[in-house]
Amino acid sequence: MKIVIPGGSGQVGRLLAQAWGDAHQVHVLSRSAQGLHHWDGASLGPWAELLEDADVVINLAGRTVDCRYNDRNLRQMMDSRVRSTRVVGEAIAACARPPRLWLQMSTATIYAHSLDRPNDERSGRIGGWEPDAPVYWKHSIDIALAWERELELAQVPDRVRKVALRTAMVMTPEAGGVFSVLRRMARLGLGGPIAGGQQKVSWIHGRDFVRALEFLIANPDIEGPVNLCAPGPLPQRELMAQLRDALGVPLGLPATAWMAELGALALQTDTELLLKSRYVLPGRLQEAGFAFAHPQWGEAVRDLLAQP
């Protein structure tokens, strides 16, 4: 296949390029990385010609959410997602032979903060939050809604199938990824419950993320939003306890919400990433017959730790 990946120079893009590079023609678009096709994520250019005769375009572009949620960063998070999605749609619309499939990155954060009610694509609650959730968390939901709305509004040929990838945390052993951060915290003795640790964590093993995309490519009847997450979400305290157990670390210091805020400030990130309960299930994938290789966290952790 010919696969074009706008915004593919990050962790997820590298994961896909590594998995598919030998078997397929993979073209990665990046604003800065050398050796890749250049684009600015906002306007048409020579890069758009790559979409001619492509089988799949996978748009991963968007400013990282690992930052302080101030006005400037929130605007960049919004603009980078909306503009890149819009221009990918414009490029597809201009193709004489457009891709047959547009996989558009989205986020499981689109669902409301929930401790006891799971969210799937059919019954999940979008655009709201529980009374105990900070109001400013709504910014992330607004960004996710605008992101998916741009995909829906894109005027592309009817033959182009559009799928919004509502993705949970992708776990790979790569340095700098979320799993490496959690592993480092556990080894330092900081892997205890945060603010009680009851908030649910949805996640997906990197290999299952790749396999899920291959499944979506191979199943032409699936379109619209799809949750990319393992069927085994679990409370944060259990997630860290199982990671500590696999590492042989007996204890993890707990942290209150205000301690988490101090740590987030020092790391220039936001506590929403730690405290929001993302209780998400892969309803449509399982209904369509997708079998996860790593459905449960404990086994996934051992597999990730065994990788070089």
N, C-alpha and C positions, 0 to 999 in steps of 0.2 A: 504494500500500500504506500501511497504518498500521503504523509502526515505533516501538517503544518501546525506549529505550536507557538502562537504569539505569547510573549511574556514567559518563555520557557527556560529562562536561565537560572531560576530559583530551585529550591529543593525538589519540588514536585516535577518540574520540567526535566531536571537532571535524572530523576528516577525513571521517567518515561523514555527519555533518550537512551539511557543505558539499557533498558529492557528491550527496546525495539530497534536500536540502531543497526544491528547486524541483519535483521530480517526485513526491514522496511526503509523507505526513503524518509528520513526525519529531518525537517527543516525548522530550526528554532529561531524565532524573532526576538531580538533583545534591544533595549535602548542603549546599552553600554558595553556588554560583554564582547570581547574580541573573538574573532573566528566564527561569529554567528551572523545571521542576516539582520541588518539594522532596520529599526522602525522607531517612531517616536511615541507610539501608543495613542495618537490623537488624530493623525491626518494620513490621507492616502499617499502612497509613494511607490517606488519600484518593488517593494516587498509584496504588494498586492498581486503581482503577476504570479507569485508562487501558488496562489489559491486556484489558478486554472488547472483543471484535471486532477485536483487533490481529491483523495477519498475522504479525509477527515481533517477538520480544523478544530484544535483544542485551545481555546483562549483562557490562559491562566493569569493574564495581566491584572495587576492591582497592587497599590502600595501596601507594604507590610502592616499588619495590625499590631505588631509588637512595638508599641510606642505609647507615649502619653496621649490621652484623648483630649487634647486642646483643640481650639477652633481651627488652627492652621492644619494640624494633622488630620482632623476629621474631614476637612474640605479636600485634602489631597487623597484621602482614602476614597471619598465619594467620586471625585473627578477622574481619578485614574481608572476606576472600574467602569463608570458610565461612558466615558469618552472612548476607551479602548473597545468596549463592546459595540458601541455605535459605529466605529470606523471599521471593525471587522465585518459588521453587517453591510456597510456600504461597499466594502471590497467584494464580498460574496455577491451582492446584487449586481455588481458590474461585470461579473465573470460570464463569459460565453459558455463555459463548461464548469459550473460551480461544484463545490464539494457536496457530497450526498449527505454528510452529517456534520453538524456544528455542535460540539460539546463545549458548553460555556461554564466556567468555574462559578460557583456560588458558595454558600456557606450554611452549615447547620445552625449558625447563630441567628438565622432568620426566624427560628422558633422562639416562643416565649420561655423565659426562665421558669422551670418547673421541677419540683422535687419529687412529685408522686404521679404525674401524668405523662406517659410517654407520647412523643410526637412522631407520627409517620406522615407520609405525603397526603393521605386522605383526611385524617382527623386531627392533625397537628394544629396547634394554635399559633397563628402568625400575627405580628403587629400588636402584641400586648405583653403584659408582664404581671407577675404576682405582686401583691401589695408590699411584700418585703424586699422587692428589687428596687435598686436606685433608678430614678426616672431617667438619668442620663444614659442608661444602657439602651434606651430606645434609639439612640443614634445608630448603633450597629444594625438594628433591625431596619431602620430607614434606608441605610446604605444597601443592605441586602435586597430590600424590595425594589429600590431604584435600579440595582444591577440586573435583577431578573426582568423588570419591566422593559429595560432597553432591549433585552433579548426578544421578548414577546413582540415589541413594536417594530423590530427589524423587518423591512420589506424585502425579503429574499424569495427566490422562486419556491413554488410549492413542493418541489422535489427535495428541498433541503430540510432534513429532519433536525429539529432543535431540542437539545436536552440541557437542562440546568442541573449542574452537579452540586447538590447541597452537601458539602464535604465537611466531615469532622476532622479532628487532628490526625494527620497522616504520620504514622510512626515508622521511622527508619533509623538505622544506626549512624547515619551521617552526622558528623560533627556540626554543631550549630542548630540542628533540628530540635523539635520539641522533646523527642525521646532522650536525646543526649543531655538536655537541660534537666529533665526529671531524674535521669541516672546520676548526674553530678550532684544534684540536691540530696538524693538518697545517700550517696557515698559520704557526703559531708555531714550527715546526721540531721539534715533539715527536711527530711521527707516525711514529716508527720501530717496530721490533719490540719487543714487551714479553715479557720472559722467554724470549727466543728466537723468539717469534712463530709457533710451529708450531700453537698452539691454533686449531681451526676456528671460524669465525664464520658462523652462519646468519642470514639476513636476508630481508626482503621489501620491495619497493618499495611505497610507499603506494597507488599506483594499482592494483597487483596485489592488495593486501590488499582493497581495495573490490571489485574484480572477482571475487575469490575468494568473498567473502561473497554477492555477487549470484549466482554459480554455485551455491553451496550452497542458496540460497533457491529457485532454479529447478530443482534436482534432488532430488526428494522421496525417492529411494532411498538417499541418503547420510545416515547417522546414526552416532553414536559419535565417537571421536576423529579429528580431521583435522589434519595438520601444515600450518600456514600459513607457508611459507618458500619462497624461490626455489630452483630446482634447482641453483644454482651456489654452494654454500658454499665458502669458501676460507680458507687460513691467515691469521691476523691480520697477518702481515708483508706478505703479498701484497695484502690488503685495503687497508692503509695505503699501500703503494707505488703502487697504481693510483689511489688518491685523490690522492696527491701529484702524480702524473703529470698528472692532469686539472687540477690547480690550478697546475701549473707550478712546484712547489716541489721543488728537486733533492734535498734531504736531509731525513732525519728521524732525530733522535737516538734511539738505542735506550735501553731501560730494563730493569734487572734486576727480579726479583720483589720485592726489598726496596725498590727505588726506587718501584715501583708501589704498594707498601703505604704508603709515606710520602705519595705523592700522593693515594691514596684517603683516608688519614686527614685530610689537609688539606682535601679536598673533602667530607668526611663521607659517603663512599660505601664500597663494599666491593670488594676485589680479585677476588672471584668473578666479577663482571661483566666483568672483563678477562681472567682467566686460565682460566676453565673452557672446555673445548673442547666447543662445541655443534655436533656434526656431524649435522645433521638434514636429511632429504630429504622432499619432498612426495609420498609414494607414492600416497596415495588420490586426491589431486587429479589427478595425471597419469594414473592408471589410469582415472579417470572422464572424461578428455578435456579437462581444463582446459589452456588454452594461455597461458603467461605472456607478457606484453608485455615484461617486463624480466627475463629469466632469468639474465643474467650481470652481475656487479658493475661491470665497466668501463663498459659502456653505461648502466647504471642511474645511475652517478655523473654521467656527462655530462648525462643528462636532469635529474637533481636540481639540478645546478649551473645549468642553463639556466632553471629556474623562478624567477619573481620571489620 
